[in-house]
Amino acid sequence: MEYSREVYLNRLIDRKQNGLIKVITGARRAGKSYLLNELYYKYLLNTGVSSTNIIRFAFDSDENIDLLDSYFLDEPTRIEISPNVFYINAKKFRAYIKDKTNEKDEFYLLLDEVQLLDGFVGTLNGLLRHNNFDIYVTGSNSRFLSSDIATEFKGRGTIIHVLPLAFSEYMEGIDITPEKAWREYVVTGGIPLVAQMRSEEEKLSYLENLCKETYLKDIITHNKIKKKVELADTFDILASMIGSPVNARKITNTFRSVLDKSITADTVGDYIDYFQDAFVVSKAKKYNIKRRKYIGSPFKLYFEDIGVRNARLNFRQIEETHIMENIIYNELRYRGFNVDIGEVNISEKTEKIDVNGKHIYSQKALEVDFVATKGNQKFYLQSALSMNESSKQEQEKKSLNNIDDSFKKIVVAKTGLNPMYDDKGILTIDLFDFLLDKSLLEG
């Protein structure tokens, strides 16, 4: 089964020959290498580019690394930076590239897991000075890529972030109803390799192993973590908190009360950053809509793949309400939106009476699940599993009704009905219509 990954492929095509380094980020196994080395490679070939003008090199492939051994024989190809952790000799790699290219023909450099190249920023900046090189790189850790683009590449890089399969991509090539696909997707998520596995047992086992043997080990290695158990415990706690307000102090209290362990809020904050840097989770900041400013804490965390989240909890907490919210968050990001959590302050009349016999008003903050922005587009969205009761409809729409601007306000729910506007202009969309029909947000 070949997934088209059309959204990401088009983003690469749009950036072709733009004079910038195209940096493809995302968690391990999200499909970055497949996008670059299979789909984009085939696109280049189909547009007439010769295979000899496309240099593909994976820095986590022994087969590729062995190609460097013949250069500078007195120097090691692998540079050990700590026990069993190596960087690839950049001097040898540059010699290899020089040997495979020239100064007159156009060359495409497709470089996989480039953070494993010693001093990769300097090497990439050097390669970029060749006007006949169009450079594409992938990486699985934002500390090695995103932050460096801002500070080191100085406007010479552009990021394409790849998520695991969106629900619409998951549906490609399978002959089952959205309802049945959803029952699978909310459990095992959208990692492409997992989606193609036949048995549920194999999927669950793979995801559990991926959490432990890849994600955790990568974070421990890259950040030199000594408190490995506490890091794993933090992983578990974060997995149980999707859709809930998060702050470091709250998690330290959980360590103390539930796990009978002591850990500082600063350490927890660092651990959260490590999981975000590894693209395991994504942080959604809170934005006060009326005051038009961000609120530092609390924030919310959502998992880049819901199957990874479920695996970390041994598939014991499959709460469809929170999982649906997580999936909608990722869907908006897949479509290119920046996504925040909204807050609306209102003044609400209470039953209490003051000395003058007038009702006392209380200040209250209402939450909007998502504020999605892209250019001049903006949407306010609420995620609601069910809207069957009038009281539930009133509850979900309350915050939206208290936003006084003209941007579209939407409730996404499992209604089984056609899209419908109410008398206040709020649009209710069925979950599967929302996930499978991108045009509904534009209409």
Buried (B, 14 or more C-beta within 10 A) or exposed (E): EEBEBEBBBEBBEEBBEEEBBBBBBBBBBBBBBBBBBEBBBEBBEEEEBEEEBBBBBBBBBEEBBEBBEEBEEEEEBBBEEEEEEBBBBBBBBBBBBEEBBEEEEBBBBBBBBBBBBBEBBEBBBEBBEBEEBBBBBBBBBBBBBBEBBEEBBEEBBBBBBBBBBBBBBBBBEEEEEBEEBBEBBBBBBBBBEBBEBEEEEEBBEBBBEBBBEBBBEBBBBBBEBEBEEBBBBBBBBBBBBBBEBBBBEBBBEBBEEEBEBEBEBEBBBBBBBBBBBBBBBBEBBBBBBBEEEEBEEBBBBBBBBBBBBBBBBEBEBEEBEBBBBBBBBBBBBBBEBEBBBBBBEBEEEEEEEEEEEEEEEEEEEBBBBBBBBBEEEBBBBBBBBEBEEEEBBEBBBBBBBBBEEEBBBBBBBBBEEEBEEEEEEBBBBBBBBBBBBEEBBEE
